[in-house]
């Protein structure tokens, strides 16, 4: 019995958090964004950016050449907390070519809560959007875009260049070719993928 409990605990920490049965759900069909539509986002720190819907993806309006990483996460999630300082370091080192857009998910909390209980605690000073209706629709669109086949859980990340979702290295198996990172990030895999993505036309 003890071994089973430890195995389940291990899976939660290695893969991600789904907030159990009450919030984990399969991606659903949504009334999606239309090509050319603009999505305005504000970070918990007051910075703003506008996403532009492309044919099947997104770019940052006015900064279309930047590689975007969407990070769908929860402030309550241990793998999200653990990886935040490494993501911050990666953002700082690659600021010219790369932007993290983090979307809170599976929770309804204030910006102050995100700042005090996540950003300050785990050194996560990248762009964090905490607008639940916008984040939920955007998250659903992203998962639909990549035809994500599983129940939603956090953290999950997708990387785009020129509005196109990029193939990535699966964290669990190490195999190349998925369109998401599920679970806590491995910085070596992210770095290798990013070096390759930068050279994609």
N, C-alpha and C positions, 0 to 999 in steps of 0.2 A: 504493500500500500504506500509506504514511504517513497519507494522508488518511482511509482506512478506519479505521485505528487511532484517529486523533483523533476521528472521528465516534462510534465505540463508547465511547471514554472520556467524551465529552461526554454521551452518553445516560445512562451510569452516574451521573454527577454531577448531572444535571438531574432524572432520574426517581427513582432510588433504588438500594438494594443488595439483591440477592437471594441473596448467598452462592453464586452460580453454580449448577451443576447439583446439587450435593450436598444443598442444603437448599431451593432454590426448588421450590415445589410448588403444585398447584392446591388451592383450599380443598376440604376433604373434609367429608362428612356426619358429624355427631357425635351422641352422645347428649346432647341439649341440656339447658339449664337449664329447670326448670319455673317457671311464673309463681308468684311469691311466694318462690322459693328465695333464700337469702342466700349471698353470696360474700364471704368475709372476705379482705381484702388487707392486707399489711404493706409499708411502704416500706423501702427500704434504710437510711433514717435512723431507723427505729423507729416512725414514725407508723402508725396503723391506720385503716382505714375499711371499711365493709360496703356492698357493692352489693346492691341488691334487684332481682330479675328482675321486669320488668313484662311485659305482653302484647306481646312482640316487642322489648323494649329493656331498659334499666337506669336506675335512679336511685340516688343515694347515700342510704342509710337515715339518717333524721334530718336530711337536708339535701336533700330531694327537689326543691326549687325551683332548685337550682344547675344551670347548664349544664355538662355534662361533655364534655371532649374526650379520647377514647382516642387515645393515641399509641403505635402498635406500632412499635418501633424496635430498633436494635442499637447497642451501644457502639462497634463496629468501623466503623460506617457514616459516611463523610464528610458526606453531606447531613444526617444526624442530628446530628452534631457541630456543623456550621456553624449550624444553626437553633436549637440549645439556648439560647444567650443571649437570643435574641429571644423564644422561648417563655417563658423565665423572666421577662423584662420584661413580657410580655403578662399572665402569671399575676399578677404583683404589682399591675399597674394595674387588674385586673378581679377581684381576689380575692373580693369580696363576692358576685359572681354567677357565677363561673366556676372550674372545677377541671380541671387536666390530670391524667389518670391514665395514666402511661407504663408500658408493658409490654415488658420485654426479650423479644426473640424471635430465633430462629435462633442461639442461643448458650447455653452452660451455663457461667456464670462466678459467682464469689462476690460477695456484697454489697460486700465490700471492693474488689474489682476495679471494680465499677460506680461506687463513690464516688470512688476514686483516679483511674481512667482515663476517667471520663465526667463525673460531677457536679462534681467540683472543677476539672477541666481546662476544662470548657466552661460553668461557672456554671449547672448544671442542678439547682437545689434544689427542684424541684417533686416531686410524689408519683411515685416510681418503684418499681414492683413487680418483683421479680427471682425470683419463685417459678415455675420452669419449668413444672411440670405445670399449675398454675393459669393461668398466662399463656397457655400453648398452648391449653388448652380455651376460655378466655375469648376469645382471638383468633379461634379457629375459629368460635365462636358469633357473634361480631360480624360476621365476613365472611359467614357464612351468613345472618344477619339482613338484611344489605343486598344479598344475592344477588350478591356480588362475583364477576365473571365471569373474572378474569385469574389468572395465577400470582401467588402471594404475593411481595411484596418490601417492603422497609422504606426509608424511613419511610412509613407510611400512617396517616391519622387519620380518625376519625369523630366527629361532634358530635351530642349528644342534649340535648333539652330535654323535661322531663316524661315521660321514658322513650321519646321518639320520635326516631328518627334524622332529622336536619335536612338539607334540600337545601343544597348548598354550591356554590361556584364552582370549576370545574376549573382547576387550576394551569397545566396545559399550554396549554389552548385559551382560558381565560378565560370559557368558557360556564358558565352557571348551571344547576344541576339534578342534579348527581351527589351521592352520599351519602358521599363520601370526598375527602380531599386525598391525592394520591399524589405522593411526592417531597418535596423540601425546601419548606417553607412560604413563601408570600409574605405578609408581615405586613399589607400593604394589603388583600389579599383576605380574610384572616382577620378583620381589623377590620371591614370592610364587612359580612361575613356575620354576625359577632357582634352588631353593632348591629341588624340585621334580626331575628335569632333572639331577642334580648332582648324584642322587642315581640310575639313569637308567643304566643298564648294556649294 
